Amino acid sequence: MLGIARRWFGYKVVRIEANVGRLDAYLKTQSPLANWGKVQALIKKRKIIVRTANQKKVTSNNYQLCAGDEIQIVDDVFQKYFEVAKFSLKKKEYHIIDDADYVDEILDHIIVHKSEDFIVINKPPGMYSQGTPVLKLNISSILNSYYKHFNVDKYSFIVHRLDKSVSGLMLIATDRRSAIQFSDELKNRQVDKIYHGLVLGIPKFVIEEQKTQLEIEVRIGFNDSKQKAFIEEENDEAKDKETRKATCNVRVMKVYAVKSPTESTEFDLSQSSEFEKLLEQLDIDSENSTRYYSLVEYDLISGKKHQLRIVSQKVLETPIVGDHKYGYPMPKEEAPEHVVRKVLSDPEIKLSDLEKPNHFLKDQYRKGNFIYLQSVQLAFNWDNTYNDEEEDGGSIERYEFKAAYAPHMQFMLDLLSPKSFPN
């Protein structure tokens, strides 16, 4: 049926082999003849559509292109605007890191699991998931440099990205077949992702509704000019911009009450008695005499760009520690995060248990671009028969991974814990 449609309506078909971002932005970068407005108009008129890997049609300009998708462009539109386009479909250009030993050191620090079909890494904060000709040190370039140095016939397909300032588990496919399978799982919400974040204050629903868990469903958009997410609200100035439904479940795990640089109390909210103690503490505290932090677990159901960061600021009303873009104030000199920065910069303190040097991690923290949010759990299915001509003998395996906290997260939690204070 698809082949007939192509003949009848004269479609040119462009197959996507990697996750390359928004449909309109991608098309604009590929052709010098089609400006932003023209691309969006053609998508709106259904002159350009996307057929996804699982055979759904999409006509949304901000659709995130994934491996296995096909862009179908009406023949005369293709000839007018895209015939001179050089679609970067097969393998995106990447920077080769010449120092093979440095690449090997990095991979020793970040690889959690490696197989023929996919890799799971624990991304440090301060590093991009994918790069540009300017951003040369990123997860994709590190892996592809390794393949180049050691003559491995693989290529990294980033399945899902983490913000530069966010640390934690990432899934990377090593060939097109794997990338398509994982793209299908993501679209069908079959990849489970759990994050932990340290926020400033206590989420308002904990106090107002006296519960520790909350289901959140909002509509989120992204302002490209400001590079910030926003939540759609009535009478909101951004309501005319396109938004998409975003859902997640949150659970407040612990609350830390810091009364002074040498006095702290920890409340484990999994215990009802601790919850009652927290409420009593709040009644006793006078105005601003205690600084509160909460450790929050986020179960990400449908991921949107900066979703957890904007939800923490606007819905929970507790910004993520260090996230100045989304409401976190500049800390005072006595704030715990200043202590953590001093620890991270101390040349005598090791940031990992590996025997190899930890120059790489030190370099990342020296940039100072990190927030207290981490992807700590990742689970997915792997189908050995996916796209195989012969399906006999294959099986579906369930993979689950957990990551230890990144150094800055662990140092901060240790610092907030009462055990770190003298008696």
C-alpha angles and dihedrals in degrees: 000000000000092000091052091050090053092053096045098046100029099238122180108212124213116190119212117220100182142024101277104167133245119009096230095044092048094051092046092054091050099055130046089198100059116070124200096266094047093051092050092047092052091051091049091051089050092243086127121039136164125228106201126220089261092051100258121140118233128190100172118122094214095049110137108237115227136188110283096030121126124214109211114201122186108250099243091046089050092051093048101045112010109032090096092044118119102212109207093215110137108047123350116230112262137185117253114224104217098203103083092183091055090050089050091050092051093050091049088059100044111031114100099168134003129192138154092266107035145007129214116206135182102227117213118225118262096042128105120234092221130014146213130217086278099042098061103161108068139124094266095050092046093054095042091048089054091051090049096048094047098037095243114163095225139104129202118245109188105223097189130359135225123210115259092250094048123086132202148067121358130178119222126185118215099205141023095260092056092045092055093048093051091045088056091049092050093050090048091047093242095133111087116211124183123188132190120208135180111220133188111249131357118299107255095234090063091062100032098043098022095227134114102217132064136177111219126198119171139147114251131192133177127232105214095193093054094032089226136121122233135194117233112242135168112278089008113155090228096051093106089062119090116268134181133209114264125187135185140153120230131199124188105221105177140002123208120202111200111193097171140344088277104036128068139155126204124207119196102205093196085081118069092213090058090050090055091049090053092053090050090049091053090052092052098045117095123217113311094335091124129047113213130206126183130203106218131191117212121198102199111213100170115011123217127175111285089353099146092043095054092040091053091051102040107026103030091030089219114107120215112261110263095013100123092165089065105043107289109141123227105270124240120245093260094051116121093240090066089055090050092052090053090051092049092051095048106111091208095059118086117219097201141029094238120116091227119088117275097220090125095058092043089053091053094050092045087067088063095216104132139112130194098261124108139177100231105168132038127177132174144147124253117206111201091195097053110135091350118139091221113046099180116114097019127121143192115243127193116223123195126181134184126193129211114237116275113252095260092050093048094045091050095049090047089050094050093047115100089229089071092060124083118250 
